[in-house]
Amino acid sequence: MHWLYLAIAIVAEVVGTSFLKASAGFTKLVPSLMVVVGYGLAFFFLSLTLDKVPVGIAYAVWSGAGVTLIAAIGWVFLGQKLDPAAMVGMSLIVAGVVVLNLFSKSAAH
């Protein structure tokens, strides 16, 4: 169940971050509420994850997946460019998360 909580935390953080630009410095109500709700849910579910997963592992997975998903959203939906170095870097982040989950004895399974 703790990995499901972490997945929910990641999705909530990605939703919150996706609305940051649209909030226009928190001057627009609906996007601002989406940011606050997204981050609130993200931290709530991240905290539930920490009952079973060490904080360093949980944060590495949470932030790595979040960075990669936000970059993909920016590329697909916002027309932001990703050069080869950015793609390699994000691939390394994903590889790091995979290594942590498959081979680290520090990650709770």
C-alpha positions in Angstrom: 0.0 0.0 0.0 2.9 2.4 0.7 4.0 2.3 -3.0 0.4 3.2 -4.0 0.5 6.2 -1.6 3.8 7.2 -3.1 2.3 7.0 -6.6 -0.6 9.2 -5.5 1.8 11.7 -4.0 3.7 11.9 -7.2 0.6 12.4 -9.3 -0.7 15.1 -6.9 2.7 16.9 -7.0 2.7 16.8 -10.8 -0.8 18.2 -10.9 0.1 21.0 -8.5 3.2 21.9 -10.4 1.4 21.8 -13.7 -0.9 24.6 -12.5 1.9 26.8 -11.1 2.3 28.8 -14.3 -1.4 29.2 -14.8 -1.8 30.5 -11.3 0.0 33.7 -12.4 1.8 34.2 -9.1 -1.3 33.0 -7.2 -3.5 35.8 -8.7 -5.9 33.4 -10.4 -8.2 31.5 -8.1 -8.8 28.1 -9.7 -5.2 27.4 -10.8 -4.0 28.6 -7.4 -6.4 26.2 -5.6 -5.2 23.4 -7.8 -1.6 24.1 -6.8 -2.5 24.2 -3.1 -4.7 21.1 -3.2 -2.1 19.2 -5.4 0.8 20.0 -3.0 -1.4 19.3 0.1 -2.3 15.9 -1.2 1.2 15.2 -2.3 2.7 15.9 1.1 -0.1 14.0 2.9 0.4 10.9 0.8 4.2 11.2 1.0 3.9 11.3 4.8 1.8 8.0 4.7 4.6 6.5 2.6 7.2 7.2 5.2 5.7 4.7 7.6 7.3 1.9 5.5 9.8 3.5 3.1 12.9 5.3 4.3 12.6 9.1 3.7 15.7 9.2 1.4 14.3 6.5 -0.9 10.8 7.9 -0.9 12.1 11.4 -1.7 14.4 10.1 -4.4 11.5 8.2 -6.1 9.1 11.1 -5.6 11.3 13.8 -6.9 12.8 11.8 -9.7 9.5 10.7 -11.1 8.1 14.2 -10.6 10.9 15.9 -12.5 10.6 13.5 -15.4 6.8 13.7 -15.6 6.8 17.5 -15.4 9.4 17.7 -18.2 7.3 15.3 -20.3 4.2 17.4 -19.6 6.1 20.6 -20.6 7.3 18.9 -23.8 3.9 17.4 -24.8 1.4 20.0 -23.7 3.4 23.2 -23.5 5.6 22.9 -26.5 8.8 23.1 -24.4 11.9 21.8 -26.1 14.0 19.0 -24.7 17.5 18.7 -26.2 19.5 15.4 -26.2 21.3 16.3 -23.0 17.9 16.8 -21.2 16.6 13.5 -22.4 19.8 11.7 -21.3 19.6 13.4 -17.9 16.0 12.4 -17.4 16.8 8.9 -18.6 19.5 8.7 -15.9 17.0 9.9 -13.3 14.6 7.1 -14.3 17.4 4.6 -14.3 18.4 5.7 -10.8 14.8 5.2 -9.5 14.7 1.8 -11.2 18.0 0.8 -9.6 16.8 2.0 -6.2 13.7 -0.1 -6.4 15.1 -3.2 -7.9 18.5 -3.6 -6.2 18.7 -1.4 -3.1 18.2 -3.2 0.3 17.3 0.3 1.7 14.0 0.3 -0.2 11.1 -1.3 1.6 9.2 -3.8 -0.5 
